[in-house]
Amino acid sequence: MKDGNPPFPAPELPAPEMGEPYLLTPGPLTTSIEVKRAMLRDWGSWDEDFRALTADLRRRLLALLGNQADAFECIPMQGSGTFGVEAMLGTFLPRDGKVLVLANGAYGARAAETVRYLGRQVSVIDKGDYLPPRGAEVAAAIKADPAITHVMAIHCETSSGILNPLAEIADATAAAGRKLLIDSMSAFGAIEVRPDEIPFEAMVSSANKCIEGVPGFSFVLARRDAVEASKGNAHSLSLDLYAQWTAMETTGQWRYTPPTHVVAAFIEALKMHEVEGGVAARGARYAQNRDVLVTGMRRIGFETLLDERWLSPIIVTFFSPADPAFDFARFYELMKRQGYIIYPGKLTLVDSFRIGCIGRMDAAVMEGVVTAAASALAEMGVDSAAPPEEALAERQKLSA
Ligand SMILES: *Cc1c(COP(=O)(O)O)cnc(C)c1O
C-alpha cells in the first residue's frame, strides 16, 4: 500500500463488529461500510446525476486496461456475471462462428452450455476438475479445426481456484489469428488483464468480485472495432451488448431499469480500489491473504488441492480431512459461529472445501480464519486434518 493511504481495513468498523460474519466466498463478498453507505440514496435512472455515475463507471473501468484503453469500450449489463458471459458470447460470436471453450471447472462448463443454448457451434477442451488448459493444446485444437473463430478462456476458474495460464492461451490464439474472449469474473481488478500484454477481443467481469461492490450487474470491456462489427449477432433483446452500447453512447442511459443503488455503490468501490493503489495493490493484498491462509492451514494439517504454481490469490481449495470425525456441515456451522462463512467444494472425485481471499479483509482476518478452523477441528474431535490418500494421488496428476 502507498504511504499516506488510510489504514486497512477501512477506518470504519469491519463487518463482524456490525454483527455480520466475514464472507470467505468468491462474491458476494465482504464490502466496506463506505460501499454499503453509498446505497442510502435513491436515483432517477434517466436523471442527469445518474447518467454522470454511469459515465464515471465506464471511464474508471476502461482506465484499468492500461495504455490501450482508448481502443476499448465498456458496456455494463444488468444481472449477475452469468448474464454478462451470455451477453458477451451472444454478441461477439457471429451466427456462423465457432468457439473453442477451454474448460477446467464449473465456469468453463457453463460457458460451453451457454453456447449450446445460443445454438452456435462449440468445441470444448475439457481438462476435468482443475488441470490447466495449455497454450500448446489451444494451438493444436485450432490447427485441427479451421472452423474455430474464437477461443473462450476462464481466467481464474473459481471452482478450484486455479489461475489459468492466460498469457500463453492468448499468445496461441493470436498466433493462429483467432479472437479471444475472457471470463475474468473473479480476477479482474486484482490481476492485470492488459491488452498490450494479453491480446483479447472482449472480457467480462462483475460488480461483486475483486472490485468489492455488491451484486447486480456485470460489465464487458471489448475492442471498439469488435463492438462495431457485432451489430445483428445477438440472440437476445435484453442481452444485446451492441444495442446496450449504442443506447449508452447516444442517451447516456442503460436500456431498461438499471440497478441504481448497485451502480452508486460500485463507484464508491472503484474509488477505494484506486486509493488502495489499483490492481497491483489489490492483488498484493489478496496474495498476502492467501499466503497467510495457506501457511496457517498447512500448519494445522490441511493440504491444498493445487501446488504453489497454480494457486490464485482469489480462492483456495483445501481437501477435507480423512479423519471420520470430520463433517463439512458441522465444520461450516462452527466456522460461522466464529464469524466466518466458508464455501463448499466443487470437485467431483474427492471431498473438499474452499476459502476465499477476496473482499474487504486483510491478513489479520485470515489469521482469525485459521484460529477458528483449529478450534472447529478440536470441537469435532478431529485429530488430524490430513487428507485421504486418494486426494494426494489425485494431486500428483498436476505435477505429471
Ligand atoms: C462468479 C463467476 C461467474 C458468474 O457467476 P454469477 O453467479 O452469475 O455471478 C462466472 N465466471 C466465474 C469464473 C466466476 O467466478
The ligand as an ORCA input file, in Angstrom:
! r2SCAN-3c Opt
* xyz 0 1
  C     -18.687    -15.602    -10.227
  C     -18.273    -16.128    -11.538
  C     -19.146    -16.112    -12.653
  C     -20.558    -15.561    -12.607
  O     -21.339    -16.138    -11.664
  P     -22.692    -15.427    -11.186
  O     -23.151    -16.342    -10.096
  O     -23.612    -15.384    -12.329
  O     -22.311    -14.053    -10.726
  C     -18.656    -16.537    -13.874
  N     -17.394    -16.989    -14.002
  C     -16.539    -17.034    -12.964
  C     -15.143    -17.524    -13.203
  C     -16.951    -16.613    -11.694
  O     -16.093    -16.653    -10.664
*
